[in-house]
């Protein structure tokens, strides 16, 4: 009976990893070109954000660059410090990646509402209260 339980546990382990929002988000990032994503964010910023305009611009799905579609986003919001890509939603929380534009050296600081964790140069994993 013990070998069966061990096999069952090993079989279910990958499923548990998929349900973890952080692992899920980072797995999607591994399939993308990080430098290319940062370059696309720089282009979106130049195209959509005006110097005297709003601090937040929701990016409509028809404007999503092909490179971001590989991440299977739920929504994207462009801020002055980069693009927030929501990848997983749960009751009261949202998880995803915040990508700083190429050429920018922003260091994102966590707030009471949003927690950031740097995963590589210019790319942060975030957890945000809704």
Secondary structure, DSSP 8 states (H G I E B T S, - for coil): -HHHHHHHHHHHHHHHHHHSHHHHHHHHHHTS-HHHHHHHHHHHHHHH--TTS-SEEEE-GGG--HHHHTT--SEEEEETTEEEEEEEEETTEEEEEEE--TT--------SSEEEEEEETTEEEEEEE-
